[in-house]
Amino acid sequence: MKEANYQTTGLNSLSIKFSALVFLLTVVASTVIAFAMLALQQDVLIEQERLELLQTTNRYAKQLDSEFWQKEKKAISANQVVSRFLAQQSKLPPLQLEKFADGSIRSKDDLSAAFQKHSTFVATKHRYFEQTELLWQQLAPVLLEDFFNFYFISKDGFIRISPSDWALEIPADHQFSTDIFFDIATPANNPARLPRWTPLYFDAIWQKWMTSLVIPVYINDEFVGITGTDVVLDEIFSNLGQISQWESGREAMLFDGQGNLLHDSQNSLQQAIGNPVMNQLAVGVQSSNPQLAAFIKRVVSTPAEQQNNSKMLDDYVASAAKIERLDWFVALYHHKDSVIQSLDDYRDNVVLLFLMVALIVALALQFFIYKFVLKRLTRLAGAVQRLSYGEPAQLELDQRPDEIGLLNRAFVRMSDEIHQLISGLNTRILEKEEAERATRKLSKAVAFSSSGIVITDHQLVIEYVNPFLLEMIDATATAVIGQPLHILFAQEMKFVGADILQSLQERQHWRGDMLLQQGNKQFWASLAIAPIRDDKGDVGNYVCAMQDISFIKESQRKMEQLAYYDVLTGLANRSYFRDQLRKAIAMSSRGYYHFALLYFDLDEFKRINDTLGHDAGDELLKEVARRLISRLREEDTIARLGGDEFAVILSGISDRKQAASIATNLQQAFALPVKLAGHDVSISASIGITIAPEDADEEELLLKHADLAMYEAKARGKNTFHFFSQDLNEAANERLQIENQLREAIREQQFLLYYQPKIDIRTEKIIGYETLLRWLRPDNTMVPPLRFIPVAESTGLIVQIGEWIIWEACRFLTRQHARGHLITVSINLSARQFTDQDLPALVERIVKRTGASPAHLIFEITESMLMGDIDAAIVQLNELKRLGLALSIDDFGTGYSSLSYLKRFPVDELKIDRSFVKDIPEDKNDMDITAAIIAMAQKMDLRVVAEGVETIEQVEFLKNNACYLVQGYYYSMPLAEQELTRLNFETI
């Protein structure tokens, strides 16, 4: 006990001395580290400022890029409105305008002004003065929210501009062709007709440096002028100046892609070019600071190396980012002395902090010496004592990589070895008992196994046969034990015995199917032979397992019979047809002969199946097969590929005339009606034909070409045949290209919704809008709906697009109602959407999420969508009506309409198709049909809407016939949402 206390006292004294030494070393090290950290902190502050400048310039450049892109889209929309407006203006009486003394013609209203030389003005030809005045009253307020001005300049020297000052102050002899904001958009300089940003230039009338977005105007593919919008340099730089003021000492500047300084805090451009003239470009101006000038040159030459460029200055921290749409650069810079100014006050606090840390470390050391040294030794002593008393070894000793941990591990190993010796003896006893039990189980498992088991010596002489195998071969144990294994094989399989023995010597195992026979009993068995090795690894015996597979062999035989023939028709099946087609292609490629591939599809087969039943459909397929066999040669391959699709390989066909003759003969075979379920049913087929190797010499291509030709035959009215042509392939490729682009458009959200107003002609008020889908590609080209809607329908993508349309239309409706406009929104449903069982749930979810009023939603459905499965259509319509929305039949009168069905449909509105309205009042038949539809709708208590209204005569006719809801170009073309504010109609 005394010795233990002495050791503890010694350990405590040692820990105190060690703690004092560590305290002194910690104080010295802390002081050195403190000063090193101050130096490091200076570099960190500079690096933090550089990264913050990088983030700020990148963020501001992206913001400017986004703003200029939004400006571009608004300017493009305005240009399209101007182009359509000028193209649609009707001829007006000759215009008489006053000539001013300087030889110019000028006019002014509240929002804009116009100018033209009198010498180039032709009263009977130029209508721009009165044509653009009203248009600018609608467009200018919208455009001036984002631009300094908005103007149109014709190629004849006419200008309409808002604000009006420029047109009123321009000299009469001004030549627009010399202006950079006109010349850049002419056909010679802009053959692609794209929007173009000008370089920075000076406008002497506005007395401002600015850049212009210029877009050419074409009418009937003829260049008539340009539309332009200006952005003033000071407005661009104002936000950047505010960003630079967030941190004291920061400065900002702008420069272009050629290194010309455009703006900085010293207004260097204005000082360097003191008296600029009209159209003068901002070139040749450099920063007065040599380091900043070199920085600008480096950024322009290597814009991609942004990180390296920001580190090249000795006295400044700087960063630059590119404004892509203008080919400009924005830069922020900060003097390094200003960045590290705050570090001096920090120095004393850091030194004091490190001294306090040293004191805390020294005080904590004494505690840790006790906890991690003395306590561990005490736990080890207790473990030794428990082991000496023979107690179970539940030791909780640590395994740290030090001397005490090494001692702990040695003790644990010694304890484990002792316990392993004891447990090893117990384990051997248990293993012996378990082995005896396993042997008894194995013996029973082999004896009562449902597989035939044979054990042989190393020469395959039978030593044991289990009862199941004796029952399989109908023999006794004494008859087979001591015999070679091949005694069990059938006579024709005897030769396999020697091969089995050789395989076992080489590979030590064998597996295969074997025909067994004993007496008159013969059957197939699956045989597997594996070695049994002794303790030295030598093979002493073999175990053989056998399973009766007679039924599998019989099934394989039947399957091979059926593998190449169709069960229903007896014709070749798809697999056999493919084999024969490959053989024909191989012979054709060697120049032996040509052949034709005919692809059949029965017309209206689904209708026959649905009306007369599948049994009748099967009888029809059998009859078609019989007629094909009767009209074709034995050397021709006739196959049923599946469903109602058939294919024929016509061998020895060298030209289209022969193939057409055979196709005609086959169609004649289909001309006679077929007796099905007591009915005479007329049948026909659409046939696609391709010639090999003329059209293709590959299997998949030939099948694709025949399939394309067959679908073209169906598209041409069915009951005909059509040869493959390259045009079909190109059309299919174009369709595939549009499909791929559509998928990308859905991902990138390239779709827009336009809205065409629905007008009540009694009050001249807008009561609602119809949503119309537009696809705007990233290159600002519009894809016509007639080009992509059919592809979206056939591929099912219309369901995703339709869901997006419902979301956007409901959001639009919510915004309009929030502004106090209680209008309705009409949404066109596609056929695929309408038949989707999840449509009502989807609409209900969207209405709840957007807060849209269902009472103001109208879904438009065409007649053809309703006249398929009538009962299913009525169920779907009732589900939609349950949500509280309205239903409209679109394009009424162009499809098949049954009045007996129409009265069952829960619809609220009929829309008269534009084909009936467009020829009013010239076509009396159209007038009568329209009047009849209106009268019928009124009798059925349905709203009636006329679409496609374009003239005042049509409006008067509809009003006289009590049709008061109309839409069409007479009132407005479809517009984007931001353009709706320029409409001259009130909204309910």
FENMO-V461676 format. One record per helix or strand. SS is the DSSP state (h for helix, s for strand). FROM is the first residue (numbers start at 1). LEN is the number of residues. If there is no record, write none. Layout:
SS;FROM;LEN  SS;FROM;LEN
//
This chain:
h;2;87  s;104;5  s;113;5  h;118;3  h;128;16  s;149;6  s;159;4  h;165;5  h;176;3  h;180;4  s;196;2  s;201;3  s;208;12  s;222;11  h;233;12  s;250;7  s;261;4  h;268;5  s;281;1  h;290;12  h;306;4  s;316;8  s;328;8  h;336;4  h;341;48  h;403;45  s;452;6  s;461;5  h;467;7  h;477;4  s;484;1  h;485;4  s;489;1  h;491;3  h;496;12  s;509;10  s;521;13  s;539;10  h;550;13  s;565;1  s;572;1  h;574;16  s;595;8  h;605;8  h;614;18  s;637;6  s;645;7  h;656;14  s;674;3  s;679;3  s;685;8  h;699;17  s;721;3  h;726;23  s;751;10  s;765;12  s;782;2  h;785;11  h;797;22  s;824;5  h;831;4  h;839;12  h;854;3  s;857;6  h;863;4  h;870;13  s;886;7  h;899;4  s;909;4  h;914;4  h;924;16  s;943;5  h;952;9  s;965;3  s;975;1  h;977;6  s;986;2
//
